[in-house]
Amino acid sequence: MTNNKIFFEFEADFVESLRCIPMQVRYKLDTSGIKLKLSDWHQMSQAEREALVELPCTTEREIQSYRQHLEQLIFKLTGIPAKQLPIEVEPAWMDSHNIPISVQEKAQELGLTLTSQQWKSLTSLQRFALIKLSRSSHENKNFPKAIEEFHLL
């Protein structure tokens, strides 16, 4: 991600207040291998939340720095070490050739069939968002909004 402040239109209802964890921060969490609970996010100051939005997390050095910053912040807020997440070596959102089944199935619920060309045209952050929004454990109301925003209709 070159631009560190990318918010999607489907996140507009909470981006100003940052009451929810925006996709770009969730992307960085998965990239750095740290679990961040919404309750921990809510304990953070606005400045701490904005720092997590703005801090880069692309290169190996940036990823390690982001991870350390987040670990220290979570420990400071909760007194409990941050929970580690496995870091995918080849995450599905970096694969522009294969549309994950969860995304295909969610699109089909909307009467859509995503093409390989459409999937390839998306940024890794857009693919990440669609993958997250298509999971059964996630509230899916923003999936149709993301599909529309990414011009996949």
C-alpha positions, -999 to 999 in steps of 0.1 A, spaced: 0 0 0 15 32 -10 -11 56 4 -13 50 41 -47 67 45 -71 46 23 -106 44 35 -134 28 16 -168 45 11 -185 15 28 -166 25 60 -178 61 59 -202 57 88 -174 50 112 -142 64 97 -144 98 112 -147 85 148 -127 53 140 -151 35 163 -145 4 142 -113 -10 130 -109 1 93 -100 -24 66 -65 -8 61 -57 -14 98 -71 -50 96 -49 -55 66 -19 -44 86 -29 -66 115 -30 -97 92 3 -86 76 20 -82 110 4 -112 127 -12 -94 156 -48 -99 168 -65 -67 179 -98 -70 197 -124 -43 192 -125 -38 230 -88 -30 229 -93 -7 199 -120 12 219 -95 17 248 -71 35 225 -70 73 222 -80 88 189 -43 96 183 -33 60 189 -59 48 165 -48 73 138 -12 62 143 -22 26 135 -39 39 103 -10 60 93 20 39 102 34 21 71 34 -17 71 47 -28 37 84 -36 39 98 -63 63 113 -35 85 80 -16 85 60 -48 93 83 -56 123 81 -20 135 43 -20 132 41 -53 151 63 -40 179 44 -8 182 11 -27 184 24 -52 209 36 -24 232 3 -5 228 -19 -35 236 2 -44 266 1 -8 278 -37 -7 276 -45 -42 288 -15 -55 307 -18 -86 286 6 -96 257 -9 -92 223 -22 -124 208 -2 -136 178 -18 -146 145 -2 -168 119 11 -148 90 1 -163 57 31 -167 34 10 -163 3 -22 -146 15 -53 -149 -8 -56 -111 -13 -21 -110 -29 -32 -137 -54 -47 -117 -83 -53 -149 -103 -76 -170 -80 -109 -157 -66 -114 -173 -32 -145 -195 -30 -160 -174 -1 -159 -143 -24 -174 -162 -53 -202 -176 -32 -210 -143 -16 -211 -126 -51 -234 -154 -63 -258 -146 -35 -261 -112 -51 -266 -127 -85 -230 -118 -96 -202 -138 -111 -169 -122 -107 -144 -127 -135 -107 -133 -132 -102 -99 -150 -123 -81 -124 -104 -98 -96 -71 -89 -112 -81 -53 -116 -85 -48 -78 -58 -37 -54 -46 -61 -28 -65 -40 -1 -97 -42 -22 -93 -80 -25 -85 -82 12 -117 -63 20 -139 -86 -2 -123 -117 14 -130 -103 49 -165 -92 41 -174 -126 25 -165 -147 55 -194 -163 73 -181 -150 107 -182 -114 95 -212 -91 93 -218 -91 56 -239 -60 51 -209 -41 36 -201 -68 10 -227 -55 -16 -215 -19 -9 -179 -29 -15 -189 -47 -47 -206 -15 -59 -178 7 -48 -152 -14 -66 -172 -12 -98 -179 -50 -100 -216 -48 -108 
